[in-house]
Amino acid sequence: MLQWHPNRQAKMAVYAGIEKEISADAPCGPDPDTDSDAQNFLTVAEGQLPASYRSFNRKSFESKQTLADLRAHLEKSRDLRYLILAAKYHILSDDLPGFVDAIAATNALLLAQWDYCHPTEAAGGAELRSAFLKSLDDLPTVVLPLQSATLINDKRLGALSMRSVLVGEGKLPPREGETAVDSSSIKDAFVRFEPLQHLVDLTAHLETILASLDSLRQLFIDKAGHEAAPQFEQLPDLVRTIRAYVGAIVATREPGLASAQPAEADEVRETAAAPSASAPLTPSDVASVKEASNALAAVLIYYAGKEPSSPARLLLKQAHQLVGKSFVEVMKILAPGLVDKAKIQISGTMPFALNFAQLSALAVEEGKPDETEAQARTYSVATRGEATALMRQIEIFYNNIEPSSPIPMLIEKARSLVAKDFNALLSEISRKDEK
């Protein structure tokens, strides 16, 4: 039976037991799409979500009964829509622990019941599931509510959120009627806040979100391929921002606590296909192309010395060789067989195409930008966890700065191979090409 734990401080998930089968005949229960009451409930619950967060009033948002109903429906049917709705209702209600538990439960359910969780493959496939999960990246129902979620309550300043921090630092403009508190006062409030364990637990919650999102994406890649995997961008970026701020406070107050791995996130990683895929990261670890190149070089040095047999090393070396390369050069290296056929179609009243020979003639150096990267960071990697964390940072950098680059695809594939044994690797390289 699904257990509801009202004590937020307990080291138990709110949705404990979600991954367990309901019955042997129907591990995830009946399909809610065949139940008119369930369909009506979903329609009403989704209709209560705000279309815009600017006009949303948290105080008038009624969530208690809806969350209770969601838990009742989850008792009958394990459906992603219920958990994703629960996550949104929790965070819209300023309930960060509940939000974390709902996301972790979503990950646990799919890991344990991929074949049976609703919607099933027959009901729409991985693409439909991915679309539901992608809504966790929506601004009005997840990202902005999380930005405004209470991190601490200070006796002098009241409830403080990441939005309070960003407004205080001048990174966000205050809304009409919003009071901006200077950043030093906010930092002082965090530094004096007690108990310190609350901040430590907060960093653990944030780690759990990142680990769960990484695990979900990797699961989709393993089960359905890269194209079907949900791409989370705004949510993890915000989570890392909050974690960096709170983590710095913890490190200032108690350095020993800051270096410890949060047990809550460790539990999530142990269930994931790639256990080290979510090692602690810090925002802006990779901030330029030069730093990305330095980071790749450091990871390559680690694999050359510690894990020379890993095929991840080969993919990383290929990625390193592509740093700074043009589209034409990339095509010649990665897809030489397509070069003669490649062309870019230009639509219009008289459509035409640019073939690869024409594109090659255009790929001339316009002159390197003035790079003042003498101070670019260098990196040192000592463990697989550190290597995987740095790989993830390089992915994030290229996805944000140069989305046309194949480098993040190569690194993502490398990350998926780092924890596989030889038999698993043989199966990986022996797969038949998809038709």
C-alpha positions in Angstrom: 0.0 0.0 0.0 1.2 3.5 -0.8 2.1 5.2 2.5 1.6 8.9 3.2 4.0 10.3 5.7 2.9 13.7 7.0 6.2 14.3 9.0 8.3 16.3 6.6 11.4 15.9 8.6 11.3 12.1 8.5 13.9 10.4 6.3 11.2 8.7 4.3 9.7 9.5 0.9 6.2 11.0 0.9 5.2 8.4 -1.7 6.9 5.4 -0.2 6.1 2.1 -2.0 5.1 3.7 -5.3 7.4 1.3 -7.2 5.7 -1.8 -5.8 3.2 -3.6 -7.9 -0.5 -3.4 -7.1 -1.2 -6.9 -8.2 0.5 -9.7 -10.1 -2.1 -9.5 -12.9 -1.9 -5.7 -13.2 1.3 -4.4 -11.6 0.3 -0.8 -12.1 -3.4 -1.2 -11.9 -6.0 -0.3 -14.5 -5.5 2.4 -17.1 -7.1 5.7 -15.9 -8.1 6.5 -19.4 -10.7 3.8 -19.2 -12.2 5.3 -16.0 -14.4 8.4 -16.6 -14.1 9.5 -12.9 -10.3 9.4 -13.2 -10.5 11.4 -16.4 -12.8 14.0 -14.9 -10.5 14.3 -11.9 -7.4 14.9 -14.1 -9.3 17.5 -16.2 -10.3 19.4 -13.1 -7.0 19.2 -11.4 -5.1 20.3 -14.5 -7.5 23.1 -15.0 -6.7 24.6 -11.6 -3.0 25.0 -12.5 -2.0 28.6 -13.3 -1.4 29.6 -16.9 0.7 32.5 -15.6 2.6 32.7 -12.3 2.6 36.5 -12.2 -1.2 36.5 -11.5 -1.0 33.4 -9.2 -2.0 33.8 -5.5 -0.4 31.0 -3.4 -2.6 31.9 -0.4 -5.8 31.2 -2.3 -4.5 28.0 -4.0 -6.4 25.0 -2.6 -4.1 21.9 -2.8 -4.8 19.8 0.3 -7.9 18.0 -1.0 -6.4 17.6 -4.5 -3.2 16.1 -3.2 -5.3 13.7 -1.0 -7.3 12.7 -4.1 -4.1 12.2 -6.1 -2.8 9.8 -3.5 -6.1 7.9 -3.6 -5.9 7.6 -7.4 -2.3 6.4 -7.1 -3.5 3.6 -4.8 -5.5 2.3 -7.7 -3.4 3.2 -10.8 0.3 4.0 -11.1 0.1 6.8 -13.7 2.8 9.4 -14.4 0.2 12.1 -14.7 -0.8 11.7 -11.0 2.8 12.1 -9.8 3.6 15.0 -12.1 0.5 16.8 -11.0 1.4 16.1 -7.4 4.8 17.6 -7.9 3.2 20.8 -9.3 0.6 21.0 -6.5 3.3 20.6 -3.9 5.6 23.3 -5.2 2.7 25.7 -6.0 1.8 25.2 -2.3 5.4 26.1 -1.2 6.1 22.5 -0.2 9.6 21.8 -1.4 10.0 18.5 0.4 6.8 17.2 -1.1 7.9 18.4 -4.6 11.2 16.5 -4.2 9.4 13.4 -3.0 7.1 13.4 -6.0 10.0 13.7 -8.5 12.0 11.0 -6.7 8.8 8.8 -6.7 8.4 9.3 -10.5 11.9 8.1 -11.0 11.5 5.1 -8.7 8.2 4.1 -10.4 9.6 4.2 -13.9 12.8 2.4 -13.0 10.8 -0.4 -11.4 7.7 -0.5 -13.6 8.8 0.7 -17.1 6.7 -1.9 -18.9 3.6 -1.4 -16.9 3.5 2.2 -15.7 0.7 4.3 -17.3 0.6 5.5 -19.9 2.0 2.3 -21.2 4.0 1.8 -24.5 0.8 0.6 -26.1 -1.1 3.8 -25.0 1.3 6.2 -26.6 4.8 5.1 -26.2 7.8 6.7 -24.6 7.1 10.0 -26.5 3.9 10.5 -24.5 5.6 9.8 -21.2 8.4 12.1 -22.2 5.9 14.9 -23.0 4.3 14.6 -19.5 7.8 14.7 -17.8 8.9 17.6 -19.9 6.1 19.7 -18.3 8.3 19.6 -15.1 10.3 22.3 -17.0 7.3 24.6 -17.3 7.7 28.1 -15.9 4.3 28.9 -14.4 3.7 25.6 -12.7 7.2 24.5 -11.6 10.2 26.7 -12.3 8.9 30.1 -11.1 7.1 28.5 -8.0 10.4 26.8 -7.1 12.2 30.1 -7.5 9.7 31.6 -5.1 9.7 28.7 -2.7 10.6 29.5 0.9 14.2 28.4 1.7 14.3 29.8 5.2 12.1 32.0 7.5 14.1 34.7 9.1 12.7 36.5 12.2 13.7 39.9 10.8 13.2 39.5 7.0 10.5 36.9 6.9 10.3 34.2 4.2 13.4 34.2 1.9 13.5 32.4 -1.4 15.9 32.2 -4.3 13.9 35.0 -5.9 14.6 37.1 -2.9 18.3 36.4 -3.4 18.2 37.2 -7.2 16.2 40.4 -6.6 18.6 41.5 -3.8 21.6 40.9 -6.1 20.0 42.9 -8.9 19.7 39.9 -11.2 15.9 40.2 -11.3 13.8 43.3 -11.2 11.3 43.5 -8.3 7.7 43.1 -9.2 5.1 45.7 -8.4 4.7 45.8 -4.6 7.7 43.5 -4.0 10.2 44.7 -1.5 13.8 44.2 -2.5 16.2 43.3 0.4 19.9 43.9 -0.2 21.9 40.8 -0.8 24.2 41.3 2.2 21.2 41.2 4.6 19.9 38.1 3.0 23.2 36.4 3.2 23.5 37.3 6.9 20.1 35.8 7.5 21.2 32.5 5.9 24.5 32.6 7.9 22.7 33.0 11.2 19.8 30.7 10.5 19.3 27.8 12.9 19.3 24.9 12.8 22.1 24.4 10.3 20.8 20.9 9.6 17.9 22.5 7.7 20.3 24.0 5.2 22.1 20.7 4.9 18.8 18.9 4.3 17.9 21.5 1.7 21.1 20.8 -0.3 20.2 17.1 -0.1 16.7 17.8 -1.5 18.3 19.7 -4.4 20.7 16.9 -5.1 17.8 14.5 -5.2 16.0 16.5 -7.8 19.1 16.6 -10.0 19.9 12.9 -9.5 16.2 12.0 -10.3 16.1 14.1 -13.5 19.4 12.7 -14.7 18.2 9.1 -13.9 14.9 9.7 -15.8 16.7 11.0 -18.9 19.2 8.1 -18.8 16.4 5.6 -18.4 14.6 6.9 -21.5 17.9 6.9 -23.5 18.5 3.2 -22.5 14.9 2.1 -23.1 13.8 4.3 -26.1 16.7 6.2 -27.5 17.9 9.8 -27.3 15.1 11.2 -29.3 12.5 10.1 -26.8 14.3 11.3 -23.8 12.9 14.3 -22.0 15.2 17.4 -22.1 15.2 19.3 -18.8 16.8 22.7 -19.0 15.2 25.4 -16.8 14.4 23.3 -13.8 17.9 21.8 -13.3 19.6 25.2 -14.0 17.5 26.8 -11.2 18.2 23.9 -8.8 21.9 24.2 -9.4 21.7 27.9 -8.7 19.9 27.4 -5.4 22.2 24.6 -4.4 25.3 26.7 -5.2 24.0 29.5 -3.0 22.9 27.3 -0.1 26.0 25.1 -0.4 28.3 28.1 -0.1 26.5 29.1 3.1 26.9 25.6 4.5 30.6 25.5 3.5 31.2 28.8 5.2 29.5 27.7 8.4 30.7 24.1 8.5 33.2 23.0 5.9 33.0 19.4 6.9 29.3 19.2 6.2 29.7 20.8 2.7 32.1 18.1 1.5 29.9 15.2 2.7 27.7 13.5 0.1 24.0 13.9 0.8 22.6 10.4 1.7 19.2 11.3 0.1 20.8 11.8 -3.3 23.0 8.8 -2.9 20.0 6.6 -2.6 18.6 7.9 -5.8 21.9 7.4 -7.6 22.1 3.8 -6.5 18.9 3.0 -8.3 19.9 4.7 -11.5 21.5 3.1 -14.5 24.6 5.3 -14.3 25.3 5.7 -10.6 27.8 8.5 -10.9 25.9 10.6 -13.5 24.9 13.2 -10.9 28.0 13.8 -8.9 28.0 17.3 -7.3 28.4 20.1 -9.7 28.8 23.8 -9.3 27.3 26.4 -11.8 29.6 28.0 -14.2 32.3 25.3 -13.8 32.7 25.5 -17.6 32.2 29.0 -18.8 34.1 29.2 -22.1 35.2 27.1 -25.1 38.7 27.1 -23.7 37.5 25.9 -20.4 35.4 23.2 -22.1 38.6 22.0 -23.9 40.6 22.1 -20.7 37.8 20.1 -18.9 37.7 17.5 -21.7 41.5 17.2 -21.5 41.3 16.6 -17.7 38.7 13.8 -18.1 40.8 12.2 -20.9 43.8 12.2 -18.6 41.8 10.4 -15.9 40.5 7.7 -18.3 44.0 7.2 -19.9 45.5 6.6 -16.4 42.7 4.9 -14.5 40.3 3.3 -17.0 42.1 3.0 -20.3 39.8 0.2 -21.5 36.6 2.3 -21.3 35.0 3.1 -24.7 33.9 6.4 -23.1 37.5 7.5 -23.5 37.3 7.2 -27.3 34.0 9.2 -27.5 35.6 11.9 -25.3 38.7 12.0 -27.5 36.4 12.5 -30.5 34.5 15.2 -28.7 37.8 16.9 -27.8 38.9 16.9 -31.4 35.7 18.6 -32.5 36.1 21.7 -30.2 36.1 24.8 -32.4 35.3 22.9 -35.6 32.9 24.2 -38.2 29.7 22.4 -39.3 31.5 21.4 -42.5 34.5 20.0 -40.6 32.2 18.1 -38.2 30.4 16.5 -41.1 33.6 15.4 -42.8 34.8 13.8 -39.5 31.5 12.3 -38.2 29.5 11.6 -41.3 31.8 11.4 -44.3 29.3 9.1 -46.1 26.7 11.8 -46.1 28.9 14.6 -47.4 28.1 14.0 -51.1 24.3 14.0 -50.4 24.2 16.7 -47.8 22.4 20.0 -48.6 20.4 22.7 -46.9 17.0 23.4 -48.5 16.0 27.1 -48.7 12.3 27.6 -49.1 10.5 30.5 -50.8 8.7 31.4 -54.0 11.6 29.7 -55.9 13.1 27.2 -53.5 16.7 26.2 -53.9 19.4 24.3 -52.0 23.0 24.7 -51.0 25.0 21.5 -51.5 28.0 20.5 -49.5 30.5 21.8 -52.0 28.9 25.3 -51.7 28.8 25.1 -47.9 32.4 24.1 -47.8 33.4 27.2 -49.8 31.6 29.3 -47.2 33.4 27.6 -44.3 36.3 30.1 -44.3 37.8 31.6 -41.2 36.3 35.1 -40.6 39.0 35.7 -38.0 39.1 34.4 -34.5 37.4 36.5 -31.9 39.6 38.3 -29.5 40.0 35.7 -26.8 41.1 36.9 -23.5 41.1 33.4 -22.0 44.5 33.4 -20.4 42.7 33.0 -17.1 40.6 30.0 -18.3 40.3 27.4 -15.6 42.2 24.2 -15.7 40.8 21.0 -14.1 42.0 18.0 -12.2 40.0 14.7 -12.1 40.7 12.0 -9.6 37.6 9.8 -9.6 35.0 8.5 -12.0 32.4 10.6 -10.2 34.4 13.7 -10.7 34.9 12.8 -14.4 31.2 12.2 -14.9 30.3 15.4 -13.1 32.6 17.4 -15.3 31.3 15.7 -18.4 27.8 16.8 -17.5 29.0 20.4 -17.1 30.6 20.4 -20.6 27.2 19.1 -21.9 25.3 21.9 -20.3 27.8 24.5 -21.6 27.5 23.3 -25.2 23.7 22.8 -25.0 23.4 26.4 -23.9 26.1 28.1 -25.9 26.5 26.0 -29.1 23.4 23.8 -29.5 24.5 22.8 -33.1 27.6 21.1 -31.8 27.6 17.3 -31.6 29.9 17.4 -28.6 27.1 17.1 -26.0 25.7 14.0 -27.9 29.1 12.3 -27.8 29.6 13.1 -24.1 26.1 12.0 -23.2 26.8 8.7 -24.9 30.1 8.4 -23.1 28.3 9.0 -19.7 25.9 6.2 -20.5 28.9 3.8 -20.9 31.0 4.6 -17.9 29.4 2.1 -15.4 28.9 -0.8 -17.8 30.8 -4.0 -17.5 32.4 -5.8 -20.5 29.3 -8.0 -21.2 27.0 -5.0 -21.2 29.4 -3.2 -23.6 29.4 -6.2 -25.9 25.6 -6.0 -26.0 25.8 -2.3 -26.7 28.2 -2.5 -29.6 26.4 -5.6 -31.0 23.0 -3.9 -31.4 21.6 -4.0 -34.9 21.1 -0.7 -36.6 17.6 0.7 -36.2 15.6 0.6 -39.4 
